[in-house]
Amino acid sequence: MSINAEEISVTASVREIAKRKRSEEAMQEALNSSRTQLKELADTHLAQMEEGRQIAESALRESEEKYRLLLDGIQNYAIFMMDPQGQILSWNAGAERIKGYSADQIIGRNFACFFPPEDIQLGRPEEVLRITAARGRHEEQGMRVRQDGSRFLANLVFTALHDSAGNLRGFSEFSHDLSESKASEVRYRGLLEAAPDAMVVVNVAGEIVLLNVQAEKQFGYSRHELIGQKVKNIIPEGFAERIIADGTRSAAEALAQQIGTGIELIGRRKDGSQFPIELMLSPLDSSEGILVTAAIRDISVRKAAETHLAQMEGRYRGLLEAAPDAMVVVNVAGEIVLLNVRAEKEFGYSRNELIGQKVKNIIPEGFAERIIADGARSAAEALAQQIGTGIELSGRRKNGSEFPIELMLSPLQSAEGILVTAAIRDISVRQKSDEHLARTVGELKRSNDELQQFAYVSSHDLQEPLRMVASYTQLLAKRYKGQLDSDADEFIAFAVDGCNRMQGLIQDLLAYSRAGTNGKVFSEVSAEDALQQALTNLRITIEQSGAVVSHDALPALRTDETQLTQVFQNLIGNAIKYRSAQAPRVHVSATNSVGNEWIFSVSDNGLGIAPQYFERIFVLFQRLHGRNEFEGTGIGLAICKKVLERLGGRIWVESQPEKGSTFYFALPERDEKS
Amino acid sequence: MPIEVLLVEDSPGDVRLTREAFKDAKMHINLHVASDGAEAMDFLNREGKHANVPRPDLILLDLNLPKKDGREVLEEIKESSALKSIPVVILTTSASDADILKSYKLHANCYITKPVGLEGFLDVVRSIDSFWLSVVKLPREARS
């Protein structure tokens, strides 16, 4: 698939939107949680401090175990008691968490160890106790040191404890780590101003309670012009209506319907100009009732892009949807960015269920691993290894069933990095038919082997009894010729002749069944040498017939030399055997003008063959001449055909009766490997 | 002194043909026949009813035999210090390269494929007679 730049930018923009959506959601979430935290802190801080202090006092005064247990349960605050000199007497879970000491480590030690060394030098620990003893209660903020040496800002309340007689019995310290709450406060304040969007907080009367700098800029008002004003002034329609209670629902209900979804509305600036906005709402329960925080984003650029995008996406999607395969676009994090309808169908998910999800959900193994960078290679390298080759993997449908797939990957360079388009093809049918084919081929091969074996064994075993019949009829003929009557001699002669022919047939059958069964030994063979060997084997025949065999330059090619020799020998032997009244002339040549094969020809000036026999002469034991004309069983050409077919070649004939024949055979040109 | 030949052959027809062929032999030949491999070994080891047989000067061994295969017989002969000096001529219908190679690896002294025609067969037996029993000097071991 070729992807042009436009399509790449479309994909990138699609991604951009998805990503932005996620960041909005994250922001909203952070906003919500920090607000909740803040409120909780504010509400519980004072109450707990007071309560804790009272508990601590009661515990010491009454020494009741239940108070100790209560104290122990408090996690957010360090609470412990000291004797009048500051030696630590008790320790709760909060103290252990905040200061880092366990009870065993700290009880009996002086509380001065919580102070920074410089404060100890200044005598701050003693001073704290002195002041507390004098005033009964002392509160301060100051740096403290944890067991591991790290420092933190703490809010501390010291209380002097007296017995019923009014004697000083010791002190309690009640403290907490300010950094724990400070951080979230700062985060919340920062969030409003640091938010990339305009933020306004509105009450259920539709009045603006709070806003950030971006909101001032966005709408062209200054802060004081907006606080207390109706939000309708800047968002004329669709906002106030959404959050104000009406006859059918409460404000909370109204709001609940809107939370977390982007609402596209129109904003109006101070100068009256309008622009498209996207609104994200979240509620804030406050003492004044429900407040609504609205994040307002100017989406005019996006709107324009979206229009363009819609067209582009339409085209890209058209391309994607037109593909015959399931298509999934994945980023290098292995997340699905885009997919087509076929992918939905193939995997049984709807689009929304897959976008943004890990591709591992639908292709559990072998895909994500291929495109994700690891220590040894970058994502681009990882991918480069996979491009354009079909990878066979397993796909998983929503219902959990798996099916075999073939994957073709192609990369898309986008602004966000590489995206990978994967064409996914269900190959269960193909795999089944492959299996079927392999099975059929296996069966065929087996039955072919059996047939081969059968032919060999049967002809071999037939030969034994025949040898007996032949030997003894021949012995009869030899020993008793002329001793019996003339009929007997004739009968014996027929029997002997029949045996001889039968033996010839069986031997040829054996030769045929063996032909080409010896492993093919492919080597660089000089056809010239093979021809010379054939001529050597035919020397006597050639000499006796006075045949002249000529040849052109012959090529070298990769084939089996023995078998090539046999083919030459059979064809030249035939050319001489079926000669006309003229002295036999045979010419051998070769050409590779057509395709990647060599075509050899063996031409003669012999008897020639009528066209109706062109096919038949290659069939086993088919003869065109009577036994009294020519010897032979009709095996030579059948063997040539079999041998050539096994070498990947073929054989045919062109001939005219009385003029001579040309036998052609083709052999493939092979490279080293085959 | 007659020459003792052991023919190991299961086909009575071949046995008879061999006998017929040896009729014209130059030497006086005593042809003994074992019709399977087990009997051949009994003969060679003079066991059972073969207790009193002579030690053969030459063995003609077919490969495809009942009970004990000719290849096993060959192997046992050539592994036996008492028997291995007896020349063994493989005389079989098999022309397979595998059989030929295997036989020579087992130290067969020569390998002959039975010709299909009567004349061919007679020629072969005559050749054995003229070569192995006339030309060749066979080892003369103490006969016990």
Contacts between the chains, C-beta under 8 A, distances in Angstrom:
chain1	res1	chain2	res2	distance
A	460	B	93	7.8
A	463	B	93	6.8
A	463	B	116	7.0
A	464	B	11	7.5
A	464	B	93	6.2
A	466	B	116	8.0
A	467	B	93	7.3
A	467	B	114	7.2
A	467	B	116	5.6
A	468	B	11	7.3
A	468	B	13	4.3
A	468	B	14	7.9
A	470	B	116	6.8
A	470	B	117	6.5
A	470	B	118	6.8
A	471	B	13	7.0
A	471	B	17	5.7
A	471	B	117	7.4
A	471	B	118	4.5
A	471	B	121	6.2
A	472	B	13	6.9
A	472	B	118	7.9
A	474	B	117	6.7
A	474	B	118	3.5
A	474	B	119	7.2
A	475	B	17	7.5
A	475	B	20	7.0
A	475	B	118	5.7
A	478	B	118	7.1
A	500	B	117	7.7
A	503	B	116	5.1
A	503	B	117	7.5
A	507	B	116	7.4
